[in-house]
Amino acid sequence: MSRLIITKTPKCYVGGAFIRSECGKVAAWHEHTGSFFANMPVCSRKDLRNAVEAAAKAGAGWAKRSGYNRGQILYRLAEMLEARRLEMAAAIALDGTSKTDADKEVAASIDRIVHYAGWTDKYQSLLGSVNPVASAHFNFTVTEPMGVIGVIAPSEAPLLGLLSLVLPIITSGNSVVAMASDQHPYPAILLGEMLATSDLPGGVINILTSERKELIPTFATHDHLRGISAVANQAERTELQRGAASSVKRTTFLPSEVRIDWYSPNAQGLYHIRDFIECKTTWHPIQ
């Protein structure tokens, strides 16, 4: 007996739940062959504001967890991706990426998660310090997360590029609102499904799909976003910098005009964690 194939309805991952766009808008997304694949949500500015609220609620609890516990949770996410690596590679290949390159991107993404899982209980000792002072005080500096950080992912490397921006931010206890690749959003949708079944608390990572021109102005001006990490062209960088200046955000940019080597050792590491932490110095009198 013939049967109807149940086609997938992609949904964004916000606050630990799967949502459609608030306005109900979708965009037809096609495979590289031209075949229709699914209707992707086109999230609105209200969706972004809701995601920021969800990230703020989850952020306090995430920041209070020990570095060791955050590392365990990130490692569990790597396990989830490892178990579904064939499915994720197939999702990446929908845009015409070769099977070999798709497998390579998934493998590098798993390794990147493990890399930052190893940093969660170590970065403090390297970015903090005990400071010599010319007075009867014990002076030391510790790091603290900034809060909710906005991420604008690159169009290419839809999984590895997204994770390379998100992971160093959440390693230190921040929460994230991320806009997925505008050209190839489905791997980010699939990543959201893995986040939902991992141990990561809902709301720590929130993933939206939309048109860049729709959400970038709100990313730039939202007062509760403490920072922005983006891959953007010159016009987008200018808009984000102007909005960040008025709302006092920290920003890091990678230019989309040049091809970024996401597999490079320079695409990961301690100094990417440092981009979105604050330093708190304490003076303690010595009796």
N, C-alpha and C positions, 0 to 999 in steps of 0.2 A: 504494500500500500504506500502510495506517495504521501509525503508530508511537507508542511511548510517549514522552511528553515527559520529558526528564531534568530533574527539579526540583532546585533548588539546595539544598545543605547548608551553611548558614552556619557559619563557624568563627571563633573569636577569634584575634587576632594577638598572639603572645607569643614573644619571643626570636627573631624572624625566621621563625617557623614558625606554621602554622595548627593550632589545637588545638580539640578538643571539651572540654566541661567535664569535670573530673576525676571527678566523681560520675556523669557520664552524664545528668544532668538537663537537660531542655529544656522550653521553653514555646512553645505554639502561638502564632504571631503572624499577625494578619489585616490585610488592607488595610482602608481606610476603608469599602469597599463591603461588608465582612463576609466576603469570600472569603479562604480560607486561603492564606497566602503561604509560610511556612516555619516550621520548628521552630528557635527561637533558643536557643543555649546559655545555661544558667543557671549561671554560674561559682560555684565554692565558695570558701571562705576559703583552702583549700589552693592553688587556682588563683592567688589573689592573692599568696600567699607565693611561689609559683614565679615569678610575674611580677616580683616585687621582686628575686629573685635574678638573673633575666635582665637586668633593668635595671641592677643593680649591676655585672654583668660587662661590659656594653656601655658603661657610663657613663665609665669611666676613659679608654678610647680616644677617645670622643666629646669629652671635655673637653680632650684634648691636641691635637685638631685646631685649625688656625688658624681665626680668625674668617672669613677669606676663603673657606676650604674649606667651612666650615659653610654659608656663604651660597650657595655653588655648589650644595650638596646640597639646600638648601631650595628654591632656584629650580628645580631638577630636579623636585622634588615638585610644584611649581606647574605645570610642563609636563605631568606625568602626569595631573593633575586636569583641566587644560585639554583634553587629548586625549580624556578620557572624561566631559566635562561633561554631555553629553546623558544618559548612563547614570546619573550621579549625580543629576541633576535628576529623572529618572524615579523613582529610589529615594526621594528626599525627598517626591515627590508621592504616594507610596503611602499616606501618612497623611491625605490629603485636601487637602494644600496645593495651591494653584493652580499651573498650569504657570509662570505669570509670576513668582510668588513663589519657586518652586523654582529657576528660572533665576537669579533675583536672588541667592538665597542661595549658589548655586554660584559665581557671578561674584564676590561679596564674599569668599568663602572663598579663591579664587585670589588676589585682590588682597591679602588678609591674609597669605598665605604670602610673597608677593613683598615686602610691607612689612617683615616680620621678616628675610627674606633680606638686605635692605639694611642692617639694624641689626647684623648679626653682627660686622662689623669696625669698628663705630663706637661702640658703647655704652661700651667701655672708656675711651675718651678723655673721655667726658662723666661717667661715674660714678666713675672714678678721679681722683686729684689729686696734685699736688706740694704739700707742706705746709711753710709757713715755721715754723721752730723756732728757739728762742733758745739754740742750742748749735752746736758744730762738727760738724753732721751734715747729710746730705742725706736728707730724709724724704719718702717717697712712698707712696701708697695705690693698690693694684690690686684688681680684683675677681676672685673665683673662684666657680665653680659650687658649689652646696651638696651635690649628690648625686642621690639618687632622690626624686622628688616625686610625690605622689599627686594625681590629678585626678578630680573627680566632676562630670561634665558635666550641663548642664541638660536638662530633659525636652523643652523646645522648642528650635528651631534646632539640630537634631541634628548638623549638620555645622559650621556657622559657630560655634555656641556651644562645641563641643568644641575646634575649632582655635584659637579665641580664648583658651582657657585653656592649651592645650598649647604653642603656638608661642613665647610669650615665655619659657617655662621652658627649652625645648631650645635657644633662640638662644644662651644663655650657656654651654652645655655640660652642662646637667643632663640626666638621663634621666627618663622618665615612665612611670607605670602609671596608666592612665585607665579609669574606668568610663563606658561610653557611656550615652546617653539610655535610661532604663528604658522609656519609652513608645514610642520610635521608634528602635530600635537598628540597623536595617539600613544606613543611610548610614555608620555607623562601621565595620560589617563590610566594606563596599565600600571605605572609606578604607584599611583594613588591606591589602586586595588591592593597592592602589596603592602603599602603603608598601613592600610586598614586592618590587615591580618598580622602585622608585626606587633612588637611591644611598644612602639613609639606612641606616646599619648596623642590622642586626637587634638588637632589644633596647633601642634608644634610645626608641622609642615602643611601648608594649604596651597593647593595647586588650582590655578584658573586657566582656562583657554579663552582667547579672545583676539581681536584685532589690536595691534600695538597702538594705533592712533586713538583707540577708544580708552585704553587704561593708562597710558603713560602720563597724561596730565594729572590724573588723580594720584598716581605713584609719586609724582613730583611734589605735590602740594599737601598731601595728607599729613596732618600734624602729629598723628600717633605713630607714623613710621619714623623710626630713629635713624635709618640709614637705607641706602640703595646700592645694590650690586647689579650692574647691568652690562650686557653686551649691546651696544647701540651705535647708530650712525651719528654723524656730526650734528645734524639737526635735532635728533633725539637727545643727545648729550647736552646740547645747549638748553633745551627745554627742561630737562631734569636738573641741571645745575641751577637754573634760575629759580625753579620751584624749591629746590633744596636750600638755597640761600635764604629764601623768605621763611621757610619752616625749620631751619637749622638742622639739616640732616648731614650725616657723613656719607660720602659717595665714593665708590670705586667703579671705574669704567674700563671696559675692553672695547676697542674699536671694531665694529662689524665690517669695516671696509677692507680689512686684511684677514687672511685665513688664520685662525688660531689653532695651534697645535695642542689639543686637549690631552694628548698622550705624553707630553713633555713632563719631565720631573718638576719643571717650574710651575706646572699647573696645579700643584698640590703642596702642602707643607705648612710649617709653623707660621709663616708671615701672612698667609691668607687668613689664618685664625685671628691674628693680631689686628686685622683691618676693622673688625667689629667688636672690639672689647674696649672697656674704659678702665683706667687705672685709678685705684683709690689708695692714697697714702695716709698712714696712721702714725701719729707721734705719741709715744707712750713714755711718761716720765720714769726715770730710774731713781729709786729711793737711795 
